[in-house]
Amino acid sequence: MAAVPPAQPGSVDGPIKLLPSAIVHDQKPIVFFPVHAAEGRHWKPALAVTLAAAGLVALDSHDARYFRKTHAFGDFNSAVSGRNAAIGMAAVPAAALALGWAHHDSYATQTALEAGQAAADAQILSLGMKVISRRLRPSDIPPTGDFGHTWFKSNSALGFNSSFPSGHTITAFAIATVFAERYRRHRWVPWVAYGAAALVGFSRVTLQAHFPADVFAGAALGYSISHFVVLRHE
């Protein structure tokens, strides 16, 4: 739902002040989305995503070992590190907001605010799921350790170091979906937005920060938050 009203040219104080309440308002449809899916709304894509994630979980013990051993992604990992990815994700909505202010472009301003709204929603959901899942990261497992039993093992405070889902990926796809859908009339925007988000997700696997299943779930959740909640009335 686009809970933040469009900004008027030259005035963005109202929308910014309403952003926290919009984020709070989003939590109910996010929490109850599984219930609505079970009742018949979006159940087919929800089931497909669940089955795909389960299939990836079954393969995690195999692919995690490959990324543990390979050195093929050293330069890529340096360029798309966790810190660099976080800076990039923050910079995109910030740049859109600055340009919106500078050019009195209410549509760009609104897009930036909704991207921020989606990112906050994504982080809240991610943290809640991490606290519940308490999954070990691939990097937490010794080379000869058991990659097949990783759930409910992490002892990190408040789940911050849990692996499922990928916080970077869920946020990247939440932001990408807002820009891709609001600027879909420019055919290149969705390609760039989702391509950049996919690179962020892939980097979490090559860096051994997450299993592929964590990244896939993050991508699906990030897209769903923006498409079905933040943008649902557009």
N, C-alpha and C positions, 0 to 999 in steps of 0.2 A: 504494500500500500504506500502510495506517495503521501505520507502523513505530513510532510513539510510543505506548506503552501508555496506557490511560485513567488519568487522575489520580485519586487517592483524595481525598475531601473533606478540605480543609484541608492537603493535602500535594501540592506540585507539584515538589519538588526532583528526584525521580526522572525524570519526563518531560523536564524541561528539560535535565538532564544527558545524556539519551539523544538529544536532538535532533540534535547534530552527527553522531552515528553513523548516524542515520536518513537524513540528507541524503546522506552518503557511500554508504550502501546503495542509495539511489535511482538513483545514476548509471548503474549497469549496465543496468537495464530501460529507462532513458531512451535511452542510447546504442544499445541493440540493438532499440529499437522498430521502426525501418525494416526490420530483418532479419525480425522476427516478422511484420510486415505483409506482406512479400514472400512469406513462407511460407504465407500464407493467413489470418492473424489480422488483422482490421480492415483488410484491403486495400482494400475498397470505399470506406469513408470517407477513407482515406489518399489514394487515387487522386483522389477528388472534390476534396479540399482542394488537392492538388498542381495539378490542372488549373485550379481556380479562381484559385489564386495566379499561375499562369502567365498566365492571361487578364488579371489585373489588372496584371501586369508589362508586358504589351503595351500597356496603356492609360496607363501611368504618365507618359509624355511628354506626354500630353494633359491629364490632370487636374491634374498638378503645375503646369502653366502657369496653369490657372484659379485655383488657390489662391494662386499667386504674385501675381496681379493684383488679386484681390478684397479689399475692405476690410469685407466684411459680417460678419466674425467677430471684430472688434476687442474688444468687451466679453467675448465668450465666451473668447477667448484670454487675457485678463487674469485671468478667474476660474479657468480651468482651465489655468494655466500648468504647465510641467514641474515646477517646484518645488512648487506647490500640490497637484498630482496625487500627487507622491511623498509629501508629508506626509500626505495623505488615506489613501493605501494603507498607510502605516505605522501610522496612527492606528487603523484598524479592528481589526486583530488585537490591538493593544496594549490597546484599550478592552475587547475581549472577554476578554482575559487578566485585566485588572484586575477586571472584573465577576465573572469566574469565581472568582478568589481571594477577593473580598469576600463573595460569597454561597456559598462552598464548593460551587460548581457544577462538578463534574468534566467535564461534557459541554461547557460553554462553554470551560473551560480547554483541553480536548483540541482543540476546534475552532480556538482561537487558535493553539495549537502547530502543528497541521497546516497552518494558513494560512501560518504562518511557514516551515514546511518547504517548502511548495509555492512560496512566493516565492523562497526560496533556490535551489531546484531550477531555477526559471524563469530566475533571473539567471545561474546557471552555464551553462545551455544557451544563453541569449541571447549571452553573452560569447563562447562557443566559436564560435557561428555568425557573429558579427560579425567575429571574427578571420579566418575563412575567406572570408566574402563581401566584406568591405572595400568595401561599397557607399557611394557618396557620398550625403549627405543632400540633399534638394531645396534647402535653404538654402545649400549649398556651391556650387551651380551658378550661374554668372552669368546674368542675364536673357536674354541671347542665346546661352547655352551649350547643349550637347547633353544633353537630358534622357533620351535613349534609350540612352546608353552610360554606365552608372553603376557597373557591377560591377568589383571588383578595382582601384578607383581611389583609395580612401582610404588615406592614409599615417598615419593616427592610431595612436598607440602602443597596442598590445594590442587594437586594434579598438574602443576605447571610443567613438569618434565615428563608427563605421560605422552605416549606416541599417537593415540587415536582420539580424534582425527588430527590431521596436520593443520595446525593453526595458521601457518603461512599460506597453505593452499586454499583453505576455506575463505580466508580474507582476500586473497588474490582473485579468486573466481567471483566473489561477491562484488568486488569493485569492477572487475571486467564486465560482468553482466549488466551493471547499471550503464556503463559507457556504451557497450555494444548495442543495447536495446534503445537507449535514448538517441544515439547517433547512427542508427541502423540505415538511415537514408544514404550515408556515406559507406559504400560497400567495403572499404578497406578497414573501417574501424573495428567491426567484430573480429576480423582476422587478426589484427594487431593486438586487440584486447585479450582475446582468448589465447592467442599464441604466447603472449608475455606471461599470462597466468599459467599456462602449461609448462613453460620453462621454469617458473618458480616451483611448481609441483615436482617436476622431474629432478630439480636440484636437491629437493629434500630427500629423495631416494639415493642419489649418487653421493650425498654427504653422509649417508647412514643415519640421518636424523629421523627417518620414518620408513615404514614398510610401504610398498606400493598400495596395499589396501587402505592404509591411512590417508594417502594422497588422493586416491580415487574417491573415497568417502568425503574428503574435504572439498573436492571439486564439485561433487554432486550437491552437497549441502550448501556451498557458497552460491552456486547457481540458483538453487531452490529458494534460498532466503531472499535474494534480490528479485527473482522473477515472480514468485508467488506471494511475497509479503510486501517488500518495499515498492515494487512497481505494479502491483496487481490491478490498480485502477487506471493504468495508462494504456 
